[in-house]
Amino acid sequence: MTKQNDADVAFIQALAELLNTNDLTEVEVKREYGENDRLNVRVSKAQDIVQTVAAPAPVAAAPAAAPAAAAPVAADSAAPADPHNDPNAVPSPMVGTAYLSAEPGAATFVKVGDSVEEGQTLMIIEAMKTMNHIPSPKSGTIKRILVDDGTPVEFGAPLMIIE
């Protein structure tokens, strides 16, 4: 193996370790070393996530891209079974760790039943040691909170339902 190939293998192993230690399901990296020299790596793992449904129904595995942290914290019985398809879902704008309050022990930014205004902070997502406030995309009422405090979230994962 060449020196660059050894480095590439070590890089791919580091990505796999990052995947496991941060409970991610997929990581993709594209590197360009020169005009005709590039490395495209996509490391993913399949996860079977079983969703509990209130009414008797066949239990199906969720898509591999769904984070393990997507278990509902508070559920509305009339809510759609899959929050990914809910038009009122607030998607995560980034990969990171979700925090429902400004600091440990503090009151949460919002709770189920709260009325929120557009732009109001719903939660914080920590990404690369930076705390990113996640604003409400619209005014409405919090119907469901789909993540737990301190859990990892993926890009596009539903965080909350606002109606």
Buried (B, 14 or more C-beta within 10 A) or exposed (E): EEEEEEEBEEBBEEBBEEBEEEBBBBBEEEEEEEEEEEBEBEBBEEBEBEBEEEEEEEEEEBEEBBBBBBBBBBBEEEBEEBBBEBEBBBBBBBBBBBBBBBEEEEEBBBEBEBEBEEEBEBBBBBBEEEEBEBBBBEEBBBBBBBBEBEBBBBBBBBBBBBE
